[in-house]
Amino acid sequence: MRRKINSKAVSLVLAAATSMTMLAGCGGAATPSGTSSEPAATEATEQTADTAQTGDIASNTEEVKVEGFAEAPMLADQVSAGKLPAVEERIPDADNVFVETVDATGASLEIGTYGGVINLGPAGGSWGLSRPSLESIIRYNTDGSYYPNVIKSFEHNDDYTVWTFNLREGMKWSDGEPFTADDITFWYYMCHLTNFDSKKSWVALKEEVDGEEAWATLKKVDDYTVTWTFVNPKYPADFIENGDFKWCWAPAHYLKDLIPDSEDYPYVENEYWQSTGLSEEEVLANAQKKNIDAATVKDLGKSVSYNFWNVAGIPTLNSFVLSTVPGNSSKDDTLCIMDRNPYFWKVDAEGNQLPYVDALHFNQTSEDGQDLLMFRSGEIDVIAVAMKDIAATLSDLGDAATLREWGSTSWGSYQVTFNYTNPDKNYADLFANSDFREAMSIGVDREQVSELLTDGFLEPGQCCPAEGNVGYDPEWETKWTEYDVDKAKSLLEGCGLVMGSDGFYKFADGSDLMLTFLAYDGGADESYPVFEQYYKAIGINCALKNLEVSAFDEAIDNNDWVAVMGPHTAIGGASLKDRAAPFVPIAQAAEWYGEYGTYYATKGAQGVEPTGDLAKLVELYDKWRLSSDEAERDEYQAEIYKIHKDNLWSIAYLKSEGYFELITSKIHNYADNLVSADCYQYANMTHYEVLFKAE
């Protein structure tokens, strides 16, 4: 069970959310027709037995055989008018179609009703439209298990040097063109290896051979099978799990006249595609003919083969497709519309083609708080909400709205960390002493911090995975959390510090000890004064230095800092399958490991070589990466978490703050207890294709 809001806050919310008016109704819903009357037969799981992690939820993700397909009334009308082929011609057959039966938590889905729209707030950045609609190679469940998604299955040879992807026969792009292995070879050789997509960096597809970077060899076996071949073993951790390998396809039929052969984007020799011979000027002109406005080929490539969901007219495999209607065809439009994909390749347990709703509407808001007002009035159906607004909103709307709390991958709120590679040996030695870190932890009254900074919403806690996340440990969550000023002072004196006449500790050599906490963009302006009083009460003199984020990052990169309050890259993560860099020193990323990360990122050319438990983290991570055994990888990950529990290199004072959403009660199949993480693609875990609106 996941972490809950503070029980006092829960009581407040529940007490307030009673006897209130309903939101205005949503019209246009229609019950699917033509569903099979035969009971669905449960067969094998979607993934093959030897290819993917089969955790508790994944093993319950059932592929159900369906007999006959049905479609939304609006699509049926288009079929009758001769504008669309019959549904049986638009989606794969019963052996290849994806049958969606459970949500990301493993809960069974309701059979939905067709029609209506889901109204959302602004799309936001370049990934905003993709979150509810993107379909990737695999899909994760909340417990970290996963299963094949766009591809039907995948497997590997005995030594993990060859991976095979099996596609779904009969699958089509959103414009009705067949999706085949040619779209994968086109993406790899014409878009990715040329860096036309600007993302020739996915570690899943590259390796080191004789000290040089080398790329996988992609082979087309037949129209629905491809293989990826490596010189060295490519284990699941580096390929399918943590290789940043979201997709490997592009619509060749649409993009082939947009690929240049130029000095900056040279043709990569391959057996499947010839050079287009097009100059950069020619491809930009071709883009204009397709109403794609790009100033440079760099802009064009990234937009059409990476952030493709933002370009109207580009065929996709996603559940919803950007409208081509002027005024609704840009994420920056006042009303941006994504329509259901008529060729979408998923159905429910009764054979009804998904999605259920006709469209997703993204509504621009012009001022702070307008989105909440629109939610209250029924103009928006799903909204992220701050803790402070939950009780009042539910009190006003009653059972017309429900609360969803997403789990966070952050290892606690209000984190502080120290520079273990500080060039001043006094500081480096002090920070390396766990007694100092314990003193900084127990010297703060977390109960009072909770009240002062969160009105009691966030409970006291430590820097550790949240309840419900991989690695959660209740003992870890409460380690060094009991407020004890006398013990804190005793620990500091045990570190060799000496109390000065000014009431603050000094180093044993008589030099001043000053903890100057860096923060960026005012992120600690509210919290620092609260913590300052506690630090000074135990004899630690301190100050806050607020910087712009670029100057902050520069100070960290230059190793010119003592401590940080509110790190730019806070320690945390869903698991090693997410992004390991925040809690394993393998990159120049997280402040808490500083120059230790630089050492590994530069292969020892720069930085400081870690020793002891810090070195052990990387050793275990490499073993995890190079293991083919799932149980063994879990053991390595558990060891990494235990090392963090033993050391607590970063201190958190309150439990991690979840991500809260309010949704209209008319929406069904919206899972609870989801987890917001990069590898889960954030809102993608909601599975918008199965949501429907009903009274």
C-alpha positions as CSV (number, residue, x, y, z in Angstrom):
1,M,0.0,0.0,0.0
2,R,1.3,3.4,-0.9
3,R,2.0,6.4,1.3
4,K,-1.0,8.3,2.2
5,I,-1.5,11.9,3.0
6,N,-1.2,12.8,6.6
7,S,-4.2,11.2,8.4
8,K,-5.2,14.6,9.8
9,A,-5.4,16.0,6.3
10,V,-7.3,13.0,5.1
11,S,-9.9,13.5,7.8
12,L,-10.2,17.1,6.7
13,V,-10.7,16.2,3.1
14,L,-13.2,13.4,3.8
15,A,-15.2,15.5,6.2
16,A,-15.4,18.3,3.8
17,A,-16.4,16.2,0.7
18,T,-20.0,15.5,1.6
19,S,-23.5,16.5,0.4
20,M,-22.4,18.7,-2.5
21,T,-23.7,19.3,-6.0
22,M,-22.8,17.3,-9.1
23,L,-20.9,18.6,-12.1
24,A,-22.9,19.3,-15.2
25,G,-23.6,16.2,-17.3
26,C,-21.6,15.3,-20.4
27,G,-23.6,14.4,-23.5
28,G,-22.9,12.2,-26.4
29,A,-22.0,8.9,-24.8
30,A,-23.1,5.8,-26.7
31,T,-22.9,2.1,-25.8
32,P,-20.7,0.0,-28.0
33,S,-22.6,-2.1,-30.5
34,G,-21.8,-5.5,-32.0
35,T,-19.9,-6.9,-29.0
36,S,-19.5,-10.6,-28.7
37,S,-22.0,-12.5,-26.6
38,E,-19.5,-15.3,-26.0
39,P,-17.5,-15.4,-22.8
40,A,-13.9,-14.2,-23.3
41,A,-11.3,-17.0,-23.0
42,T,-8.2,-16.3,-21.0
43,E,-5.0,-17.4,-22.7
44,A,-1.3,-16.6,-22.4
45,T,0.1,-13.4,-21.2
46,E,1.0,-10.7,-23.8
47,Q,4.7,-11.2,-23.2
48,T,6.6,-14.4,-23.9
49,A,7.9,-16.2,-20.9
50,D,11.6,-15.6,-21.4
51,T,11.6,-12.0,-22.5
52,A,10.2,-9.7,-19.9
53,Q,10.0,-9.2,-16.2
54,T,6.9,-11.1,-15.0
55,G,6.0,-9.4,-11.8
56,D,2.7,-9.7,-10.0
57,I,0.9,-7.3,-12.2
58,A,2.5,-8.3,-15.5
59,S,1.5,-12.0,-14.9
60,N,-2.1,-10.8,-14.6
61,T,-2.1,-8.7,-17.7
62,E,-4.1,-11.2,-19.7
63,E,-4.4,-11.5,-23.4
64,V,-8.1,-12.4,-24.1
65,K,-9.2,-13.8,-27.4
66,V,-12.2,-11.9,-28.8
67,E,-14.7,-12.9,-31.3
68,G,-15.8,-10.1,-33.5
69,F,-15.0,-6.4,-33.2
70,A,-17.1,-3.3,-32.6
71,E,-16.3,0.4,-33.1
72,A,-17.4,3.9,-32.0
73,P,-20.6,5.1,-33.6
74,M,-18.8,8.0,-35.2
75,L,-16.4,5.6,-36.9
76,A,-19.3,3.3,-37.9
77,D,-20.9,6.3,-39.7
78,Q,-17.7,6.9,-41.6
79,V,-17.6,3.3,-42.6
80,S,-21.2,3.5,-43.9
81,A,-20.3,6.7,-45.8
82,G,-17.3,4.9,-47.5
83,K,-14.8,7.1,-45.8
84,L,-13.2,4.3,-43.7
85,P,-12.7,0.6,-44.2
86,A,-14.6,-1.8,-41.9
87,V,-13.1,-2.1,-38.4
88,E,-12.0,-5.7,-39.2
89,E,-9.8,-4.2,-41.9
90,R,-8.4,-1.4,-39.7
91,I,-7.0,-3.4,-36.8
92,P,-5.1,-6.7,-36.4
93,D,-6.9,-9.9,-36.2
94,A,-7.8,-11.8,-33.0
95,D,-4.3,-13.3,-32.9
96,N,-2.5,-10.0,-33.1
97,V,-4.7,-7.3,-31.6
98,F,-3.9,-6.1,-28.2
99,V,-6.7,-6.8,-25.7
100,E,-6.6,-4.4,-22.8
101,T,-8.2,-5.9,-19.6
102,V,-6.4,-4.4,-16.6
103,D,-5.0,-1.0,-15.6
104,A,-1.4,-0.3,-14.5
105,T,-2.2,-1.5,-10.9
106,G,-3.6,-4.8,-12.1
107,A,-7.3,-3.9,-11.4
108,S,-9.9,-5.1,-13.9
109,L,-11.3,-2.6,-16.3
110,E,-14.9,-1.8,-16.9
111,I,-16.3,-2.2,-20.4
112,G,-16.8,1.4,-21.4
113,T,-19.3,3.5,-23.4
114,Y,-18.3,5.4,-26.5
115,G,-18.5,9.2,-27.0
116,G,-17.7,12.5,-25.4
117,V,-14.4,14.2,-24.8
118,I,-12.0,14.4,-21.9
119,N,-11.1,18.1,-21.2
120,L,-7.6,18.7,-19.9
121,G,-5.6,21.8,-19.1
122,P,-2.8,23.2,-21.2
123,A,-0.5,20.7,-23.0
124,G,2.6,22.4,-21.7
125,G,6.0,21.6,-23.1
126,S,7.1,19.5,-26.0
127,W,6.0,16.2,-24.3
128,G,2.6,17.4,-23.1
129,L,0.5,15.9,-25.9
130,S,2.4,12.6,-25.8
131,R,1.8,11.8,-22.1
132,P,-1.9,10.6,-22.5
133,S,-1.4,9.1,-26.0
134,L,2.1,7.7,-26.6
135,E,2.5,4.0,-27.3
136,S,6.0,2.6,-26.7
137,I,7.8,-0.7,-27.2
138,I,6.9,-1.8,-23.7
139,R,4.6,-0.6,-21.0
140,Y,5.2,-0.6,-17.3
141,N,2.9,-1.4,-14.4
142,T,3.1,0.4,-11.0
143,D,5.2,-2.4,-9.5
144,G,8.0,-2.1,-12.1
145,S,6.9,-5.1,-14.1
146,Y,6.4,-4.6,-17.8
147,Y,5.0,-6.2,-21.0
148,P,5.4,-5.8,-24.8
149,N,3.1,-3.1,-26.1
150,V,3.4,-2.0,-29.7
151,I,5.4,-5.0,-30.5
152,K,3.7,-8.4,-30.0
153,S,6.7,-10.1,-28.3
154,F,10.4,-10.0,-28.0
155,E,13.1,-12.6,-27.2
156,H,16.9,-13.0,-27.2
157,N,19.4,-15.7,-28.0
158,D,21.3,-17.6,-25.3
159,D,24.2,-15.1,-25.0
160,Y,22.1,-11.9,-25.3
161,T,23.8,-10.8,-28.5
162,V,20.7,-11.0,-30.6
163,W,17.3,-9.6,-29.7
164,T,14.2,-10.3,-31.9
165,F,11.1,-8.1,-32.1
166,N,7.9,-9.6,-33.4
167,L,5.3,-7.2,-34.8
168,R,1.6,-7.4,-34.9
169,E,0.4,-8.5,-38.4
170,G,-2.3,-6.3,-39.7
171,M,-1.3,-3.3,-37.6
172,K,-1.6,0.1,-39.4
173,W,-0.5,3.7,-39.0
174,S,-3.2,6.3,-38.2
175,D,-3.6,7.1,-41.9
176,G,-4.3,3.4,-42.7
177,E,-0.9,2.5,-44.2
178,P,0.5,-0.9,-43.0
179,F,3.0,-0.8,-40.1
180,T,5.8,-3.2,-41.0
181,A,9.5,-3.9,-40.4
182,D,10.3,-1.4,-43.1
183,D,9.2,1.4,-40.7
184,I,11.8,0.1,-38.2
185,T,14.7,-0.1,-40.7
186,F,13.7,3.3,-42.0
187,W,13.7,4.9,-38.5
188,Y,17.1,3.3,-37.6
189,Y,19.1,3.8,-40.7
190,M,17.5,7.0,-42.1
191,C,16.4,8.9,-39.0
192,H,18.4,7.7,-36.0
193,L,21.9,6.8,-37.1
194,T,22.0,10.0,-39.3
195,N,21.0,11.9,-36.1
196,F,18.1,13.4,-38.1
197,D,16.0,12.9,-35.0
198,S,18.6,14.7,-32.9
199,K,18.6,11.7,-30.5
200,K,21.4,9.5,-31.6
201,S,22.1,8.7,-27.9
202,W,19.9,5.8,-26.9
203,V,22.2,3.5,-25.0
204,A,20.0,0.5,-25.8
205,L,21.4,0.5,-29.3
206,K,25.1,1.1,-28.8
207,E,28.0,-0.6,-27.2
208,E,31.8,-0.3,-26.9
209,V,33.8,-2.5,-29.3
210,D,37.7,-2.4,-29.1
211,G,37.4,0.9,-27.3
212,E,35.2,2.5,-29.9
213,E,31.5,3.3,-29.9
214,A,29.6,0.9,-32.1
215,W,25.9,0.5,-33.0
216,A,23.7,-2.5,-33.2
217,T,23.1,-4.1,-36.6
218,L,19.4,-4.1,-37.5
219,K,18.1,-6.8,-39.8
220,K,14.7,-7.3,-41.3
221,V,13.8,-11.0,-41.1
222,D,10.4,-10.6,-42.7
223,D,7.7,-8.0,-42.8
224,Y,6.9,-8.6,-39.2
225,T,10.2,-9.5,-37.6
226,V,13.5,-7.7,-37.0
227,T,16.6,-8.5,-35.1
228,W,19.1,-6.3,-33.3
229,T,22.6,-7.8,-33.2
230,F,25.5,-6.8,-30.9
231,V,29.1,-7.9,-30.6
232,N,28.9,-8.0,-26.8
233,P,26.0,-9.4,-24.7
234,K,23.2,-6.8,-24.4
235,Y,21.4,-7.7,-21.2
236,P,17.8,-6.6,-20.4
237,A,18.9,-3.8,-18.1
238,D,20.7,-2.0,-20.9
239,F,18.4,-2.9,-23.7
240,I,14.7,-3.1,-22.9
241,E,14.6,-1.7,-19.4
242,N,17.0,1.2,-18.9
243,G,18.2,2.0,-22.4
244,D,15.9,5.0,-23.0
245,F,14.4,2.9,-25.8
246,K,10.9,4.3,-26.2
247,W,10.2,3.5,-29.8
248,C,12.1,2.3,-33.0
249,W,9.8,3.2,-35.9
250,A,8.8,6.1,-38.2
251,P,6.3,6.3,-41.0
252,A,8.6,5.7,-44.0
253,H,5.8,6.4,-46.5
254,Y,5.4,9.9,-45.1
255,L,8.9,10.9,-44.2
256,K,11.0,9.5,-47.0
257,D,11.0,12.9,-48.9
258,L,12.0,14.8,-45.7
259,I,15.3,13.0,-45.2
260,P,18.4,15.0,-46.4
261,D,21.7,13.6,-47.6
262,S,24.0,16.4,-46.5
263,E,27.2,17.1,-44.7
264,D,25.4,17.5,-41.4
265,Y,23.1,14.5,-42.0
266,P,25.1,12.1,-44.2
267,Y,23.5,8.9,-45.5
268,V,24.3,5.7,-43.6
269,E,25.0,2.8,-45.9
270,N,22.4,0.1,-45.4
271,E,20.7,-2.7,-47.5
272,Y,17.2,-1.4,-47.1
273,W,17.1,2.3,-48.1
274,Q,19.0,4.2,-50.7
275,S,20.1,7.8,-50.2
276,T,17.3,10.3,-50.9
277,G,19.9,12.6,-52.6
278,L,17.9,15.5,-51.2
279,S,19.6,18.7,-50.1
280,E,18.6,20.5,-46.9
281,E,16.9,23.2,-48.9
282,E,14.8,20.6,-50.8
283,V,13.6,18.8,-47.7
284,L,12.6,22.1,-46.1
285,A,10.6,22.9,-49.2
286,N,9.0,19.4,-49.1
287,A,8.1,20.0,-45.5
288,Q,6.4,23.3,-46.4
289,K,4.2,21.4,-48.9
290,K,3.0,19.2,-46.0
291,N,2.3,22.3,-43.9
292,I,5.3,21.6,-41.6
293,D,7.0,24.8,-40.8
294,A,10.6,24.4,-39.8
295,A,13.4,27.0,-40.0
296,T,16.2,24.5,-40.1
297,V,16.7,20.8,-40.8
298,K,17.6,20.3,-37.2
299,D,14.2,21.7,-36.2
300,L,12.5,19.6,-38.9
301,G,14.2,16.3,-37.9
302,K,13.4,16.7,-34.2
303,S,9.8,17.6,-34.8
304,V,8.9,14.9,-37.3
305,S,10.9,12.0,-36.0
306,Y,11.2,12.7,-32.3
307,N,8.4,15.0,-31.0
308,F,6.2,13.8,-33.8
309,W,3.0,14.0,-31.8
310,N,3.2,17.8,-32.0
311,V,3.0,17.9,-35.8
312,A,-0.4,17.7,-37.4
313,G,-0.7,15.2,-40.3
314,I,2.2,12.9,-39.2
315,P,0.9,9.3,-39.0
316,T,1.4,7.7,-35.6
317,L,0.6,4.5,-33.8
318,N,-0.7,6.4,-30.8
319,S,-4.2,6.2,-29.4
320,F,-5.0,9.9,-30.2
321,V,-3.8,11.9,-33.1
322,L,-3.4,15.7,-33.4
323,S,-6.2,17.4,-35.3
324,T,-5.4,18.9,-38.7
325,V,-8.2,21.6,-38.3
326,P,-6.6,25.1,-38.2
327,G,-7.0,26.6,-34.7
328,N,-7.0,23.2,-33.0
329,S,-3.8,21.7,-34.5
330,S,-1.1,23.1,-32.2
331,K,-0.3,22.5,-28.6
332,D,-0.3,26.3,-28.2
333,D,-3.8,26.8,-29.6
334,T,-6.4,28.0,-27.2
335,L,-8.1,24.7,-27.8
336,C,-5.8,21.9,-29.0
337,I,-7.6,18.7,-30.0
338,M,-6.3,15.2,-30.3
339,D,-8.8,12.9,-32.1
340,R,-9.2,9.2,-31.6
341,N,-7.0,7.1,-33.9
342,P,-9.4,5.2,-36.2
343,Y,-6.8,2.6,-36.8
344,F,-5.8,2.1,-33.2
345,W,-4.8,-1.5,-32.6
346,K,-6.2,-2.1,-29.1
347,V,-9.6,-3.4,-28.0
348,D,-11.3,-4.1,-24.7
349,A,-12.3,-7.6,-23.5
350,E,-15.4,-7.6,-25.6
351,G,-13.7,-6.6,-28.8
352,N,-14.6,-2.9,-28.7
353,Q,-12.0,-0.8,-30.5
354,L,-10.3,1.7,-28.2
355,P,-10.2,4.6,-27.4
356,Y,-13.7,5.1,-25.9
357,V,-13.8,8.9,-26.0
358,D,-13.9,10.8,-29.3
359,A,-11.1,13.2,-28.4
360,L,-8.8,14.8,-25.8
361,H,-9.2,18.6,-25.5
362,F,-6.3,20.6,-24.2
363,N,-7.5,24.0,-23.0
364,Q,-5.1,27.0,-22.6
365,T,-5.5,29.0,-19.4
366,S,-4.4,32.6,-19.2
367,E,-3.8,33.1,-15.5
368,D,-2.9,31.3,-12.3
369,G,-5.8,29.5,-10.8
370,Q,-7.9,29.7,-14.0
371,D,-7.6,25.9,-14.5
372,L,-9.0,25.2,-11.0
373,L,-11.9,27.5,-11.7
374,M,-12.5,25.7,-15.0
375,F,-12.5,22.4,-13.1
376,R,-15.0,23.7,-10.6
377,S,-17.3,24.8,-13.5
378,G,-17.0,21.4,-15.3
379,E,-14.9,22.8,-18.2
380,I,-11.9,20.6,-17.3
381,D,-12.2,17.0,-16.3
382,V,-8.7,16.3,-14.9
383,I,-6.5,18.7,-13.1
384,A,-3.3,18.6,-11.1
385,V,-4.0,20.2,-7.7
386,A,-1.9,21.6,-4.9
387,M,-2.4,20.1,-1.4
388,K,-3.7,23.4,-0.1
389,D,-6.6,23.4,-2.6
390,I,-7.7,19.8,-2.1
391,A,-10.0,20.2,0.9
392,A,-11.8,23.3,-0.3
393,T,-12.4,22.0,-3.8
394,L,-13.8,18.6,-2.6
395,S,-15.9,20.4,-0.1
396,D,-17.5,22.5,-2.8
397,L,-17.9,19.7,-5.3
398,G,-18.6,16.8,-3.1
399,D,-19.0,13.5,-4.9
400,A,-18.9,15.2,-8.3
401,A,-15.1,15.0,-8.1
402,T,-12.6,12.5,-6.7
403,L,-9.0,12.7,-5.6
404,R,-6.2,10.7,-7.1
405,E,-2.8,10.7,-5.4
406,W,0.1,9.6,-7.5
407,G,3.2,8.1,-5.9
408,S,6.4,10.1,-6.1
409,T,9.8,8.7,-7.0
410,S,11.5,11.4,-4.8
411,W,13.2,10.0,-1.7
412,G,11.6,12.6,0.6
413,S,10.8,16.3,0.7
414,Y,13.0,19.2,1.9
415,Q,16.3,17.4,1.1
416,V,19.7,18.7,2.1
417,T,23.0,17.3,1.0
418,F,26.7,18.0,1.5
419,N,29.8,18.2,-0.7
420,Y,31.7,15.1,0.1
421,T,34.5,16.1,-2.4
422,N,34.9,19.6,-1.0
423,P,38.5,20.7,-1.6
424,D,38.7,21.8,2.1
425,K,39.6,18.7,4.0
426,N,37.9,19.9,7.1
427,Y,34.6,19.9,5.4
428,A,35.2,16.8,3.4
429,D,36.1,14.8,6.5
430,L,33.2,16.2,8.5
431,F,30.6,15.4,5.9
432,A,32.1,11.9,5.5
433,N,31.3,11.2,9.2
434,S,27.8,9.7,9.5
435,D,27.6,11.2,13.0
436,F,27.5,14.6,11.5
437,R,24.7,13.7,9.1
438,E,22.7,12.1,12.0
439,A,23.1,15.3,14.0
440,M,21.8,17.4,11.1
441,S,18.9,15.1,10.9
442,I,17.8,14.7,14.5
443,G,18.5,18.4,15.3
444,V,15.3,19.3,13.4
445,D,11.8,19.0,14.8
446,R,10.1,17.4,11.8
447,E,6.6,17.6,13.4
448,Q,6.9,21.4,13.6
449,V,8.4,21.6,10.1
450,S,5.4,19.7,8.8
451,E,3.0,22.2,10.3
452,L,5.0,25.3,9.4
453,L,5.7,24.3,5.7
454,T,2.9,22.0,4.7
455,D,0.1,22.7,7.2
456,G,0.5,19.1,8.4
457,F,-0.1,17.5,5.0
458,L,3.4,15.9,4.7
459,E,4.4,13.6,7.5
460,P,7.9,13.4,9.0
461,G,10.2,11.0,7.2
462,Q,13.6,10.4,5.9
463,C,15.4,10.3,2.5
464,C,14.2,6.9,1.3
465,P,11.8,5.4,-1.3
466,A,8.2,6.2,-0.5
467,E,5.7,3.5,0.6
468,G,4.5,1.5,-2.4
469,N,7.7,2.1,-4.3
470,V,10.5,-0.3,-5.0
471,G,12.9,-0.4,-1.9
472,Y,10.5,0.9,0.7
473,D,11.6,0.1,4.2
474,P,9.7,1.5,7.2
475,E,12.8,1.3,9.4
476,W,14.7,3.4,6.8
477,E,11.8,5.9,6.7
478,T,12.2,6.6,10.4
479,K,16.0,6.4,10.7
480,W,17.4,9.5,12.4
481,T,14.0,11.2,12.6
482,E,13.5,11.5,16.4
483,Y,14.1,15.1,17.5
484,D,16.9,15.3,20.1
485,V,19.0,18.5,20.5
486,D,21.3,17.1,23.2
487,K,22.2,14.0,21.2
488,A,22.8,16.1,18.2
489,K,25.3,18.3,20.1
490,S,27.0,15.2,21.5
491,L,27.4,13.7,18.0
492,L,28.9,17.0,16.7
493,E,31.4,17.1,19.5
494,G,32.2,13.4,18.8
495,C,33.1,14.6,15.2
496,G,35.9,16.7,16.8
497,L,34.1,20.0,16.6
498,V,34.7,22.6,19.3
499,M,32.2,25.1,20.6
500,G,33.3,28.7,20.1
501,S,32.6,31.7,22.2
502,D,29.9,32.8,19.7
503,G,27.9,29.7,20.4
504,F,28.7,28.0,17.2
505,Y,31.0,25.0,16.6
506,K,34.4,25.4,15.0
507,F,36.8,22.9,13.5
508,A,39.4,21.4,15.8
509,D,42.1,23.6,14.2
510,G,40.1,26.7,15.3
511,S,38.8,27.6,11.8
512,D,35.2,28.6,11.4
513,L,32.6,26.1,10.3
514,M,30.0,27.8,8.1
515,L,27.4,25.8,6.2
516,T,26.4,28.0,3.3
517,F,23.5,26.3,1.6
518,L,23.2,26.9,-2.1
519,A,19.7,27.1,-3.6
520,Y,18.4,28.1,-7.0
521,D,15.6,30.4,-8.2
522,G,14.3,31.1,-4.7
523,G,13.5,27.4,-4.1
524,A,14.5,27.6,-0.5
525,D,13.3,31.1,0.4
526,E,10.4,29.7,2.4
527,S,12.0,26.7,3.9
528,Y,15.5,27.9,4.8
529,P,14.4,30.2,7.7
530,V,12.6,27.3,9.3
531,F,15.6,25.0,9.2
532,E,18.1,27.8,10.1
533,Q,16.6,28.1,13.6
534,Y,17.2,24.4,14.3
535,Y,20.7,24.3,12.9
536,K,21.8,27.3,14.9
537,A,20.1,25.8,18.0
538,I,22.5,22.8,17.8
539,G,25.5,25.1,17.2
540,I,25.8,25.0,13.4
541,N,26.3,28.4,11.9
542,C,24.7,28.6,8.4
543,A,23.6,30.9,5.6
544,L,21.6,30.7,2.4
545,K,23.0,31.7,-1.0
546,N,20.4,31.9,-3.7
547,L,21.5,31.7,-7.3
548,E,20.0,31.5,-10.7
549,V,19.8,27.9,-11.9
550,S,22.6,28.3,-14.4
551,A,25.0,29.8,-11.8
552,F,23.9,27.1,-9.3
553,D,24.8,24.4,-11.8
554,E,28.1,26.0,-12.6
555,A,29.0,26.1,-8.9
556,I,28.2,22.4,-8.6
557,D,30.2,21.6,-11.7
558,N,33.2,23.6,-10.4
559,N,33.0,21.9,-7.0
560,D,32.6,25.3,-5.5
561,W,30.1,24.6,-2.8
562,V,29.6,23.3,0.7
563,A,25.9,22.3,1.0
564,V,22.7,22.4,-0.9
565,M,19.1,22.9,0.2
566,G,16.7,21.6,-2.4
567,P,19.0,19.9,-4.9
568,H,18.5,20.4,-8.6
569,T,18.8,16.6,-9.0
570,A,17.4,15.3,-5.8
571,I,18.3,11.8,-4.8
572,G,15.5,9.4,-5.8
573,G,14.0,7.3,-8.6
574,A,11.4,4.6,-9.2
575,S,14.1,1.9,-9.5
576,L,17.2,1.2,-11.4
577,K,15.0,0.7,-14.4
578,D,14.1,4.4,-14.2
579,R,17.2,6.6,-14.1
580,A,19.9,5.3,-11.9
581,A,22.0,8.5,-12.0
582,P,20.1,10.2,-9.1
583,F,21.2,7.5,-6.7
584,V,24.2,5.9,-8.2
585,P,27.3,8.1,-9.0
586,I,27.6,7.2,-12.7
587,A,27.3,10.6,-14.2
588,Q,27.7,14.3,-13.6
589,A,24.1,14.6,-12.4
590,A,23.2,14.6,-8.7
591,E,24.8,17.1,-6.2
592,W,25.1,14.6,-3.4
593,Y,27.9,12.6,-5.1
594,G,29.5,15.6,-6.8
595,E,33.0,14.9,-8.2
596,Y,32.6,11.2,-7.6
597,G,30.1,11.1,-10.4
598,T,32.5,13.2,-12.5
599,Y,35.1,10.5,-12.0
600,Y,32.9,7.8,-13.5
601,A,31.4,10.0,-16.2
602,T,34.9,10.8,-17.5
603,K,36.3,7.3,-16.9
604,G,38.7,8.6,-14.3
605,A,40.1,11.5,-16.4
606,Q,38.5,14.0,-14.0
607,G,36.8,14.1,-10.6
608,V,37.5,12.2,-7.4
609,E,37.7,8.4,-7.3
610,P,35.2,7.1,-4.7
611,T,36.1,4.5,-2.1
612,G,34.2,2.4,0.3
613,D,30.4,2.3,0.0
614,L,30.3,4.9,-2.7
615,A,32.5,2.8,-4.9
616,K,30.4,-0.2,-4.0
617,L,27.3,1.5,-5.4
618,V,28.8,1.6,-8.9
619,E,30.2,-2.0,-8.6
620,L,26.7,-3.2,-7.8
621,Y,25.1,-1.2,-10.5
622,D,27.5,-2.7,-13.1
623,K,26.7,-6.2,-11.9
624,W,23.0,-5.3,-12.1
625,R,23.5,-4.0,-15.7
626,L,25.4,-7.1,-16.8
627,S,23.2,-9.7,-15.2
628,S,20.7,-11.7,-17.3
629,D,18.9,-13.0,-14.2
630,E,15.9,-10.9,-13.0
631,A,16.1,-12.3,-9.4
632,E,19.8,-11.6,-9.3
633,R,19.2,-8.0,-10.5
634,D,16.7,-7.5,-7.8
635,E,19.3,-8.6,-5.2
636,Y,21.9,-6.1,-6.5
637,Q,19.3,-3.4,-6.4
638,A,18.4,-4.3,-2.8
639,E,22.0,-4.1,-1.8
640,I,22.3,-0.6,-3.4
641,Y,19.3,0.5,-1.4
642,K,20.7,-1.0,1.8
643,I,23.9,1.0,1.3
644,H,21.9,4.2,1.1
645,K,20.0,3.3,4.2
646,D,23.2,2.7,6.1
647,N,24.8,6.0,5.0
648,L,22.0,8.5,4.3
649,W,24.2,10.8,2.2
650,S,21.2,13.1,1.8
651,I,18.8,14.0,4.5
652,A,15.1,14.6,4.0
653,Y,12.9,16.0,6.7
654,L,9.4,15.0,5.4
655,K,8.0,12.2,3.4
656,S,7.9,12.7,-0.4
657,E,5.2,14.9,-1.7
658,G,2.9,13.0,-4.0
659,Y,1.3,14.3,-7.2
660,F,-2.4,15.0,-6.7
661,E,-5.1,15.1,-9.3
662,L,-8.8,15.9,-9.1
663,I,-11.0,14.2,-11.7
664,T,-14.7,14.5,-12.5
665,S,-16.6,11.5,-11.1
666,K,-18.0,10.9,-14.5
667,I,-14.7,9.4,-15.7
668,H,-14.4,5.7,-15.3
669,N,-11.3,3.4,-15.4
670,Y,-9.0,6.0,-14.0
671,A,-6.7,4.0,-11.8
672,D,-5.8,5.0,-8.3
673,N,-2.3,4.6,-6.7
674,L,-0.4,5.2,-9.8
675,V,3.3,6.2,-9.8
676,S,4.7,9.3,-11.6
677,A,8.1,8.4,-13.1
678,D,10.1,9.0,-16.2
679,C,10.3,5.3,-17.2
680,Y,6.5,5.1,-16.7
681,Q,6.1,8.1,-19.0
682,Y,4.2,9.9,-16.2
683,A,0.5,10.4,-17.3
684,N,0.9,7.5,-19.7
685,M,0.2,5.2,-16.8
686,T,-3.4,6.4,-16.8
687,H,-4.1,4.6,-20.1
688,Y,-6.3,7.3,-21.5
689,E,-7.5,5.0,-24.2
690,V,-9.6,3.0,-21.7
691,L,-11.2,6.1,-19.9
692,F,-14.8,6.8,-20.6
693,K,-17.4,9.2,-19.2
694,A,-20.7,8.1,-17.8
695,E,-23.2,9.2,-15.1
